[in-house]
Amino acid sequence: MNADRLGHDRRKDRIAAAMSGGVDSSVAALLLHRQGESLVGISLQLYDAGGPHPGRFGRCCSPRDFMDAREVAERIGFPFYVLNMEREFRESVIDDFVDQYRQGKTPLPCARCNTQVKFGELMDRAGTLGCTQVATGHYARLHWDPVAERTRLLRSKDREKDQSYFLFGLTSSQLDRARFPLGDLDKQSVRQLAREAGLAVAEKPESMDICFVPEEGYRGFIEKELGEVPREDGEIVNSEGKLLGRHSGIHRFTVGQRHGLGLATGVSLYVLEIQPEFRRIVVGGREAQTRGSCHVPAPNWIGINAPPGPVDAVVQIRHRHPGEEATLWPDLRGGVTVRFRDPQRAIAPGQAAVFYRDDEVLGGGTIQSAN
């Protein structure tokens, strides 16, 4: 039995089980209930309850999702509530998502939602229900290190489902109050547990996309959010500056993109760089995408001080990226330059560089630039 840094038994605390209506969060709650934990189920109304497009739902916050979560809570036997956090979600996630694309970056809204909303706002508001911890269905692990007296964040045992990449922004205080019951399981085992418990969500499909973006995709979503704004068209050029075509907005592109460029050159081209100050898209061949380093101006270090000198780590630069050996070089402003052992393809500003040592997350931050 692990004790937290305050030295008490965490299992005596009431836990807010964040429930999306899917099988992962449902089984996370089931496992905690079987361990004798006192639970309160909470679903978050984040988007689409009203606003400019009533009746249009993305991949979260539908009435069906709330009904599924409520049915699971009733079957297992704990109270359930829906919290309206649309304002917090818009300010922390949606507005940033739109603004980042307008700046030519590729945002990571899931990480921001975890840091700002689920383990920020929700953790604070769960206290009004007597909850001192928040549990989610993330595939990640926590380990209390009694020697260092800190909670370590680790990859899940199922590397295919690992979601630690999206949790790099959590603070030590947040991790001390987090629970990830699925960290030692794989997806097949999770579904089997749901079947055995008779949960109706056992076969419910999972969403692989950004939860608040509807089927028409992120470009249409951003344009609806922007409303009536002047067209911000510009040039598409190659790395030598030769004009190849024009575009109707840099928000429609991301570094590494191949399809939808609107060019008929007879060769495969990829987005190499987005220059927002000139509204310019730079494209080139596959090999031209590789970069040897990237800069992270404000990394979050999990339970450790910022290193005074270079540190070797495995660095992951997007969710499905396998990770690459690199050296982290700190600068005098608190930032880090990541120098990869082998150049990496399509390093996109706005995504995260997350630093690992074996299975442990040392920290991470938003990529500002790549070279």
Rosetta blueprint (number, residue, H / E / L):
1 M L
2 N L
3 A E
4 D L
5 R L
6 L L
7 G L
8 H L
9 D E
10 R H
11 R H
12 K H
13 D L
14 R E
15 I E
16 A E
17 A E
18 A E
19 M L
20 S L
21 G L
22 G L
23 V H
24 D H
25 S H
26 S H
27 V H
28 A H
29 A H
30 L H
31 L H
32 L H
33 H H
34 R H
35 Q L
36 G L
37 E L
38 S E
39 L E
40 V E
41 G E
42 I E
43 S E
44 L E
45 Q E
46 L L
47 Y L
48 D L
49 A L
50 G L
51 G L
52 P L
53 H L
54 P L
55 G L
56 R L
57 F L
58 G L
59 R L
60 C L
61 C L
62 S L
63 P H
64 R H
65 D H
66 F H
67 M H
68 D H
69 A H
70 R H
71 E H
72 V H
73 A H
74 E H
75 R H
76 I H
77 G L
78 F L
79 P L
80 F E
81 Y E
82 V E
83 L E
84 N E
85 M L
86 E H
87 R H
88 E H
89 F H
90 R H
91 E H
92 S H
93 V H
94 I H
95 D H
96 D H
97 F H
98 V H
99 D H
100 Q H
101 Y H
102 R H
103 Q L
104 G L
105 K L
106 T L
107 P L
108 L L
109 P H
110 C H
111 A H
112 R H
113 C H
114 N H
115 T H
116 Q H
117 V H
118 K H
119 F H
120 G H
121 E H
122 L H
123 M H
124 D H
125 R H
126 A H
127 G H
128 T H
129 L H
130 G L
131 C L
132 T L
133 Q E
134 V E
135 A E
136 T L
137 G L
138 H L
139 Y L
140 A E
141 R E
142 L E
143 H E
144 W E
145 D E
146 P L
147 V L
148 A L
149 E L
150 R E
151 T E
152 R E
153 L E
154 L E
155 R E
156 S L
157 K L
158 D L
159 R L
160 E L
161 K L
162 D L
163 Q L
164 S H
165 Y H
166 F H
167 L H
168 F L
169 G L
170 L L
171 T L
172 S H
173 S H
174 Q H
175 L H
176 D H
177 R L
178 A E
179 R E
180 F L
181 P L
182 L L
183 G L
184 D L
185 L L
186 D L
187 K H
188 Q H
189 S H
190 V H
191 R H
192 Q H
193 L H
194 A H
195 R H
196 E H
197 A L
198 G L
199 L L
200 A H
201 V H
202 A H
203 E H
204 K L
205 P L
206 E L
207 S L
208 M L
209 D L
210 I L
211 C L
212 F L
213 V L
214 P L
215 E L
216 E L
217 G L
218 Y H
219 R H
220 G H
221 F H
222 I H
223 E H
224 K H
225 E H
226 L H
227 G L
228 E L
229 V L
230 P L
231 R L
232 E L
233 D L
234 G E
235 E E
236 I E
237 V E
238 N E
239 S L
240 E L
241 G L
242 K L
243 L E
244 L E
245 G E
246 R E
247 H E
248 S L
249 G L
250 I H
251 H H
252 R H
253 F L
254 T L
255 V L
256 G L
257 Q L
258 R L
259 H L
260 G L
261 L L
262 G L
263 L L
264 A L
265 T L
266 G L
267 V L
268 S L
269 L L
270 Y E
271 V E
272 L E
273 E E
274 I E
275 Q E
276 P H
277 E H
278 F H
279 R L
280 R E
281 I E
282 V E
283 V E
284 G E
285 G L
286 R H
287 E H
288 A H
289 Q H
290 T E
291 R E
292 G E
293 S E
294 C E
295 H E
296 V E
297 P L
298 A L
299 P L
300 N E
301 W E
302 I L
303 G L
304 I L
305 N L
306 A L
307 P L
308 P L
309 G L
310 P L
311 V E
312 D E
313 A E
314 V E
315 V E
316 Q E
317 I L
318 R L
319 H L
320 R L
321 H L
322 P L
323 G L
324 E E
325 E E
326 A E
327 T E
328 L E
329 W E
330 P E
331 D L
332 L L
333 R L
334 G L
335 G L
336 V E
337 T E
338 V E
339 R E
340 F E
341 R E
342 D E
343 P E
344 Q E
345 R E
346 A L
347 I L
348 A L
349 P L
350 G L
351 Q L
352 A E
353 A E
354 V E
355 F E
356 Y E
357 R E
358 D L
359 D L
360 E E
361 V E
362 L E
363 G E
364 G E
365 G E
366 T E
367 I L
368 Q L
369 S E
370 A E
371 N L
